[in-house]
Amino acid sequence: MRPRYHISPEHGFLNDPNGLTQFRGKYHVFYQWLPDVVPQGNKQWRHCISDDLVHWTDEGSTLQPKEWYEKNGCYSGSGIATEDAYFLFYTGNVRDAEGGRETYQCVAVSDDGKSFRKKGPLIYLPDGYTAHFRDPKVWKKNDRWWMVVGAQTKELKGNVAIFESNDLKKWDYRGNLLDTSMDWGYMCECPDVMDIEQQFLVVSCQKETGCKGIVFSGRMDYAEAKFQLQDEGNLLDEGLDFYAPQSFADESGRCILIGWLGAGELPPRGVCRAPFRCGPSGFRPASGRGNYRCRTRDVRACAARRATEPA
């Protein structure tokens, strides 16, 4: 049986939540999806829409890897809503016959929140990084647009690249966001900067000991394009399977976070004997109250449903 509380596909493999926003009153969630229950393949973006964060309609697969710059997968990314359009920023993955990788940060645009026009690559791989360069997250601050991208440096160390733009089209590379003297593992994925009463950095670090979503309190120095840490970081969730979290601000100003709820060490096939694998976690408003810690709880409507219905 499928979960009732979490978003899940009718069939196939699900992972990272993508493209989160509220556009013209509707909540939008995309997620990485494969039609078959296998962990690897040419990932697509499947699309869900809701009025209340509780009841969702499945709009099907919106981004499919059909163009040269994404032919081996439309990898993770984020969404931005303006008055006129809904923008999806994502990573186009390309593999060659020898297993080599190319990566492109791409954009697709919609006027109605359902049909998206691909505009192709915006950012090509900067010097100093391997092709493990993905998961663009975009936000606006001080009348400028900012993008962070999870990265692996040529020294095979994790970091986050940061870019700046005034029009969402032309992006200027500003360097590494994070202190290179710290241990960020061998790859940083799904970076996110949250500005909620105080500022937080969320990053999913890949290390030999495992992969975890970690939140750091600190200060985003926009002039220097650096995140100044104020603590050593904390797990965003103490559970075994919470990864690739992403936040967005809805039209009321709430900062809402959703992550990927995996299936632990279970094999991709035969999870609960159901034709799907994994699901996004519940929606959580995030706040910065108290001792520079990021606190989360269920969105009120989701919590009410959870109290009265089985998961």
LUMTORTOR-273888 format. One record per residue (C-alpha): x, y, z. Coordinates in Angstrom, 3 decimals, padded with zeros to 6 digits. Layout:
# residues N
+----------+----------+----------+
|        X |        Y |        Z |
+----------+----------+----------+
|        X |        Y |        Z |
...
+----------+----------+----------+
END
This chain:
# residues 311
+----------+----------+----------+
|        X |        Y |        Z |
+----------+----------+----------+
|  000.000 |  000.000 |  000.000 |
|  001.098 |  003.584 | -000.647 |
|  001.625 |  006.144 |  002.129 |
| -001.339 |  008.455 |  002.711 |
|  000.533 |  011.209 |  004.498 |
|  003.568 |  011.537 |  002.213 |
|  003.661 |  012.297 | -001.511 |
|  004.493 |  009.133 | -003.435 |
|  004.219 |  007.963 | -007.055 |
|  001.814 |  005.262 | -008.183 |
|  004.834 |  003.350 | -009.477 |
|  008.558 |  003.795 | -009.980 |
|  011.470 |  005.235 | -008.028 |
|  011.355 |  008.617 | -006.279 |
|  014.102 |  010.700 | -004.740 |
|  014.979 |  014.418 | -004.257 |
|  012.175 |  017.009 | -003.993 |
|  012.652 |  019.711 | -006.635 |
|  011.284 |  023.013 | -007.879 |
|  009.311 |  023.926 | -004.746 |
|  007.256 |  027.115 | -004.781 |
|  003.816 |  028.663 | -004.477 |
|  002.705 |  030.137 | -007.796 |
| -000.572 |  032.060 | -008.096 |
| -001.928 |  030.460 | -004.950 |
| -001.042 |  026.873 | -005.864 |
|  001.681 |  024.854 | -004.147 |
|  004.020 |  022.996 | -006.496 |
|  006.273 |  020.042 | -005.716 |
|  008.364 |  018.173 | -008.253 |
|  010.469 |  015.139 | -007.474 |
|  013.127 |  013.047 | -009.172 |
|  011.353 |  010.087 | -010.741 |
|  012.007 |  006.916 | -012.729 |
|  009.123 |  004.855 | -014.129 |
|  010.750 |  001.619 | -012.922 |
|  011.881 |  000.779 | -009.388 |
|  015.621 |  001.055 | -009.954 |
|  018.007 |  003.505 | -008.224 |
|  019.780 |  004.708 | -011.372 |
|  018.546 |  005.894 | -014.750 |
|  017.625 |  008.960 | -016.777 |
|  015.823 |  010.914 | -014.079 |
|  012.695 |  012.940 | -014.839 |
|  010.791 |  015.581 | -012.856 |
|  007.321 |  014.473 | -011.808 |
|  004.918 |  017.246 | -010.811 |
|  002.277 |  017.594 | -008.068 |
| -000.001 |  020.578 | -007.305 |
| -001.980 |  021.410 | -004.167 |
| -004.179 |  024.145 | -002.725 |
| -003.412 |  023.273 |  000.905 |
| -000.241 |  021.119 |  001.166 |
| -002.462 |  018.166 |  002.086 |
| -004.397 |  017.128 | -001.016 |
| -002.312 |  016.722 | -004.171 |
| -002.963 |  016.133 | -007.858 |
| -000.380 |  014.309 | -009.947 |
|  000.356 |  016.259 | -013.130 |
|  002.646 |  013.606 | -014.570 |
|  006.231 |  013.898 | -015.783 |
|  006.978 |  017.540 | -016.639 |
|  010.726 |  017.573 | -017.358 |
|  011.941 |  014.639 | -019.416 |
|  015.548 |  014.229 | -020.656 |
|  015.040 |  014.794 | -024.374 |
|  017.601 |  017.489 | -025.218 |
|  021.341 |  017.096 | -025.834 |
|  022.271 |  018.951 | -022.632 |
|  020.190 |  016.613 | -020.396 |
|  020.069 |  013.369 | -022.347 |
|  021.060 |  011.241 | -019.342 |
|  018.818 |  012.888 | -016.790 |
|  017.114 |  016.051 | -015.591 |
|  018.801 |  016.197 | -012.200 |
|  017.711 |  018.143 | -009.137 |
|  017.088 |  021.863 | -008.835 |
|  014.766 |  024.563 | -007.533 |
|  011.856 |  026.796 | -008.485 |
|  011.260 |  030.548 | -008.472 |
|  007.896 |  032.282 | -008.913 |
|  007.703 |  035.858 | -010.177 |
|  004.579 |  037.850 | -011.010 |
|  004.751 |  036.716 | -014.622 |
|  006.348 |  033.284 | -014.695 |
|  007.487 |  030.138 | -012.905 |
|  011.146 |  029.236 | -013.443 |
|  012.671 |  025.790 | -012.905 |
|  016.447 |  025.606 | -012.514 |
|  017.922 |  022.131 | -012.843 |
|  021.040 |  020.175 | -013.762 |
|  021.306 |  018.545 | -017.167 |
|  023.325 |  015.323 | -016.931 |
|  025.228 |  013.967 | -019.960 |
|  027.283 |  010.772 | -020.068 |
|  029.531 |  009.492 | -022.855 |
|  030.242 |  005.925 | -023.941 |
|  033.320 |  005.744 | -021.678 |
|  031.388 |  006.852 | -018.610 |
|  032.604 |  010.453 | -018.672 |
|  030.235 |  013.094 | -017.364 |
|  029.181 |  016.585 | -018.467 |
|  026.982 |  018.896 | -016.422 |
|  024.898 |  021.945 | -017.352 |
|  022.767 |  024.214 | -015.157 |
|  019.567 |  024.756 | -017.124 |
|  016.247 |  026.604 | -016.940 |
|  012.652 |  025.960 | -018.018 |
|  009.883 |  028.578 | -017.851 |
|  006.084 |  028.437 | -017.527 |
|  003.331 |  031.035 | -017.766 |
|  000.634 |  028.810 | -016.256 |
|  002.510 |  026.544 | -013.833 |
|  001.863 |  023.415 | -015.906 |
|  003.495 |  023.693 | -019.338 |
|  007.224 |  024.485 | -019.263 |
|  009.459 |  025.679 | -022.113 |
|  013.096 |  024.612 | -021.857 |
|  015.573 |  027.430 | -022.472 |
|  018.722 |  025.321 | -022.276 |
|  021.935 |  025.791 | -020.283 |
|  022.588 |  028.981 | -018.326 |
|  025.809 |  027.926 | -016.617 |
|  028.617 |  025.733 | -017.895 |
|  031.131 |  024.066 | -015.594 |
|  033.515 |  026.658 | -014.075 |
|  037.209 |  025.975 | -013.708 |
|  038.245 |  024.250 | -010.505 |
|  035.453 |  021.666 | -010.281 |
|  034.819 |  018.136 | -011.443 |
|  031.625 |  017.323 | -013.345 |
|  029.980 |  016.413 | -010.010 |
|  028.362 |  019.843 | -010.062 |
|  024.604 |  019.926 | -009.587 |
|  021.407 |  020.900 | -007.732 |
|  021.054 |  024.668 | -008.327 |
|  019.081 |  026.534 | -005.642 |
|  017.974 |  030.089 | -006.517 |
|  016.634 |  032.878 | -004.280 |
|  016.387 |  036.688 | -004.239 |
|  018.074 |  039.041 | -001.793 |
|  018.758 |  042.784 | -001.974 |
|  017.230 |  043.016 | -005.476 |
|  019.708 |  040.456 | -006.796 |
|  019.276 |  036.798 | -007.674 |
|  021.606 |  034.235 | -006.126 |
|  022.303 |  030.619 | -007.034 |
|  024.211 |  027.975 | -005.108 |
|  025.295 |  024.702 | -006.750 |
|  026.526 |  021.584 | -004.987 |
|  030.048 |  020.741 | -006.091 |
|  033.191 |  018.663 | -005.912 |
|  036.463 |  020.534 | -006.414 |
|  039.349 |  019.286 | -008.545 |
|  040.953 |  018.256 | -005.237 |
|  037.972 |  015.885 | -004.782 |
|  036.638 |  017.923 | -001.864 |
|  033.065 |  019.001 | -001.312 |
|  032.078 |  022.659 | -001.575 |
|  029.312 |  024.907 | -002.934 |
|  029.685 |  027.273 | -005.888 |
|  027.812 |  030.588 | -005.778 |
|  026.591 |  032.781 | -008.653 |
|  024.892 |  036.185 | -008.890 |
|  022.479 |  037.661 | -011.450 |
|  020.211 |  040.662 | -011.967 |
|  017.884 |  039.046 | -014.525 |
|  017.870 |  035.217 | -013.986 |
|  019.581 |  034.880 | -017.378 |
|  023.207 |  035.967 | -017.131 |
|  025.022 |  034.590 | -014.080 |
|  028.374 |  035.710 | -012.670 |
|  030.493 |  033.167 | -010.818 |
|  031.526 |  034.425 | -007.353 |
|  033.613 |  031.483 | -006.120 |
|  033.306 |  028.912 | -003.323 |
|  030.654 |  029.660 | -000.719 |
|  032.274 |  027.568 |  002.015 |
|  035.536 |  027.670 |  003.947 |
|  037.893 |  025.327 |  002.089 |
|  039.775 |  024.459 |  005.286 |
|  036.760 |  022.565 |  006.661 |
|  035.791 |  018.970 |  005.933 |
|  032.737 |  018.982 |  003.676 |
|  033.233 |  015.394 |  002.540 |
|  033.971 |  014.466 | -001.039 |
|  030.827 |  016.105 | -002.473 |
|  028.204 |  018.624 | -001.382 |
|  024.685 |  018.125 | -002.709 |
|  021.423 |  020.080 | -002.568 |
|  022.720 |  023.299 | -000.938 |
|  020.188 |  025.805 |  000.392 |
|  020.446 |  029.182 |  002.138 |
|  017.446 |  030.006 |  004.353 |
|  016.878 |  033.558 |  005.593 |
|  014.372 |  033.203 |  008.462 |
|  014.828 |  035.602 |  011.373 |
|  018.475 |  034.595 |  011.081 |
|  020.346 |  032.807 |  008.329 |
|  020.987 |  029.104 |  007.888 |
|  022.902 |  026.979 |  005.427 |
|  021.545 |  023.522 |  004.638 |
|  023.837 |  021.150 |  002.784 |
|  023.811 |  017.409 |  002.159 |
|  027.380 |  016.193 |  002.623 |
|  028.650 |  012.966 |  001.121 |
|  031.325 |  011.367 |  003.267 |
|  032.822 |  007.904 |  003.539 |
|  030.779 |  007.467 |  006.715 |
|  027.485 |  008.231 |  004.946 |
|  025.324 |  011.048 |  003.617 |
|  023.434 |  013.447 |  005.878 |
|  021.506 |  016.690 |  005.601 |
|  023.164 |  019.204 |  007.953 |
|  022.056 |  022.712 |  008.967 |
|  024.481 |  025.452 |  010.019 |
|  023.577 |  028.778 |  011.574 |
|  025.584 |  031.766 |  010.487 |
|  025.602 |  034.852 |  008.325 |
|  025.423 |  035.108 |  004.557 |
|  027.932 |  037.769 |  003.519 |
|  026.511 |  038.852 |  000.174 |
|  029.275 |  041.364 | -000.504 |
|  031.921 |  038.637 | -000.280 |
|  029.612 |  035.810 | -001.429 |
|  030.608 |  033.685 |  001.581 |
|  028.636 |  031.965 |  004.323 |
|  030.165 |  032.691 |  007.725 |
|  029.469 |  029.789 |  010.103 |
|  028.453 |  030.340 |  013.717 |
|  028.326 |  026.697 |  014.788 |
|  029.581 |  023.251 |  013.817 |
|  026.278 |  022.164 |  012.305 |
|  023.466 |  019.885 |  013.392 |
|  021.534 |  017.106 |  011.745 |
|  018.374 |  018.553 |  010.295 |
|  016.606 |  015.299 |  011.130 |
|  017.647 |  012.531 |  013.515 |
|  015.988 |  009.792 |  011.481 |
|  017.725 |  007.308 |  009.247 |
|  016.287 |  008.474 |  005.938 |
|  016.021 |  012.228 |  005.515 |
|  018.080 |  013.612 |  002.665 |
|  018.228 |  016.345 |  000.018 |
|  015.979 |  018.816 |  001.917 |
|  014.868 |  021.948 |  000.091 |
|  013.057 |  025.046 |  001.358 |
|  010.810 |  027.666 | -000.192 |
|  008.926 |  030.733 |  001.022 |
|  005.193 |  030.636 |  000.368 |
|  002.992 |  033.655 | -000.330 |
|  002.342 |  034.190 |  003.399 |
|  006.082 |  034.324 |  004.107 |
|  006.426 |  030.912 |  005.755 |
|  009.664 |  029.092 |  005.060 |
|  008.626 |  025.493 |  004.318 |
|  011.034 |  022.581 |  004.088 |
|  010.621 |  019.166 |  002.477 |
|  013.122 |  016.311 |  002.206 |
|  013.412 |  012.879 |  000.651 |
|  012.312 |  010.029 |  002.899 |
|  014.235 |  007.010 |  001.661 |
|  013.898 |  003.341 |  002.433 |
|  017.104 |  002.672 |  004.329 |
|  019.080 | -000.394 |  003.352 |
|  016.155 | -002.106 |  001.667 |
|  016.827 | -003.061 | -001.972 |
|  015.170 | -000.972 | -004.674 |
|  012.784 | -003.787 | -005.542 |
|  010.233 | -005.267 | -003.171 |
|  009.882 | -002.357 | -000.748 |
|  006.752 | -003.276 |  001.216 |
|  005.825 | -005.216 | -001.923 |
|  004.633 | -001.935 | -003.440 |
|  005.282 | -000.639 | -006.982 |
|  007.048 |  002.490 | -005.748 |
|  010.043 |  003.364 | -003.606 |
|  010.520 |  006.206 | -001.150 |
|  008.613 |  009.433 | -000.660 |
|  009.080 |  013.053 |  000.370 |
|  008.855 |  013.756 |  004.063 |
|  006.054 |  015.844 |  005.525 |
|  006.095 |  019.600 |  005.025 |
|  007.701 |  021.548 |  007.860 |
|  007.781 |  025.286 |  008.532 |
|  011.275 |  026.283 |  009.613 |
|  012.120 |  028.979 |  012.157 |
|  015.278 |  030.321 |  013.714 |
|  014.115 |  030.856 |  017.253 |
|  016.360 |  030.059 |  020.146 |
|  020.113 |  029.694 |  020.458 |
|  020.818 |  029.932 |  016.736 |
|  019.123 |  026.620 |  016.040 |
|  016.898 |  025.870 |  013.085 |
|  013.643 |  024.365 |  014.336 |
|  011.056 |  022.571 |  012.236 |
|  007.573 |  021.208 |  012.837 |
|  004.761 |  019.875 |  010.683 |
|  002.755 |  022.376 |  008.681 |
| -000.483 |  022.846 |  010.646 |
| -002.779 |  021.329 |  008.018 |
| -000.497 |  018.305 |  007.628 |
| -000.260 |  017.808 |  011.377 |
| -004.044 |  017.850 |  011.690 |
| -004.373 |  015.177 |  009.049 |
| -001.625 |  013.094 |  010.603 |
| -003.450 |  013.143 |  013.949 |
| -006.639 |  011.728 |  012.462 |
| -005.475 |  009.440 |  009.649 |
| -002.987 |  006.566 |  009.406 |
|  000.301 |  007.251 |  007.597 |
+----------+----------+----------+
END
